[in-house]
Amino acid sequence: MPKAKQYGYKPVFYDPEKEELEQRSMQDHTKTNNEYSYKEHIKGSFQKNKSKARNADIRKANIRLIVIIVGLTALALFFLFS
């Protein structure tokens, strides 16, 4: 009887804390060797800017929601008392 096919798949998990620790370790290493790693700098800047942009988008959406709620409440009160 033939054996079942086996795969060498190893799942990969993303750990942001570990990634940041490795990045800081690499930066310390490159600073001591007077080298500058553009790849690590670019990767880190994209990650930081992505989170900043997401926070800004969430803030804008929350402000828009508050304005809509206030506007609808004012409109409802206007029609209710007139």
N, C-alpha and C positions, 0 to 999 in steps of 0.2 A: 504494500500500500504506500503511495507517495506521501511524503511529508508536506505539511502546509508551508506556504511561502512565508518567509520571515523578512521583515523590513528593519532597517537600521535607523528608524526615525527616533530622534531625541527631541522632545518638545522644548521650545525656548520661551522663557518667561521674561517679561520686561519689568525690571525693578528700578524705578527712577532714583531711589537713594543710592543704590549700588552704582548706577551709571554716573551720577554726580560725583561720588567718591572716586571712581576711576578717573574721571575727567580732572578733578583737582590733583590727584596723584600724578597724572601725566603732565599737568601744567607745572607742578613742582619739579618734576624730573627734567622737563625741557628748560626751565629757568636755571637750574643748576648747571646744565650743560651749555648754556648760552645759545640755545636753539629756540626757534619759534615755530610751533606747529600750527599752520594755517588751517589744516583740516579740523583739528579739535576746536579751534577758535570759532570757525564758521558753524560747526555743528552746535556748539553751545549757544551761539548768538541766535540761531534759528529757533532753538527750543525756548529760550527766554522770550523772544519776540512773539512767539506763538501764544504763550500763556498771557502775555500782556494784551495782545489783540483780543483774545477770548474774553478776558476780564472787561475790556472796554466795550465789547459787543454786549455782554450781559448787562452792564451798567446802562447802556443806551436802551436796551429792551425794557429794563425795569422802569426807567424814566418815562418811556413811551406808554407803558401800561398804566402808570400812575396818572398821566395826563388824560388818557382815554377814560379812566374811571372817574376822575374829577369832572371831566366834561359831560359825561353821561349823567352823573349825579346832578349837576347843575341844570342840565336840560330837563331831567325828570322833575326836579323841584319847581322849575319855571312853569311846566305844564300842569303840575299838581296844584299850585297856588294861584294860577291865573284863570 
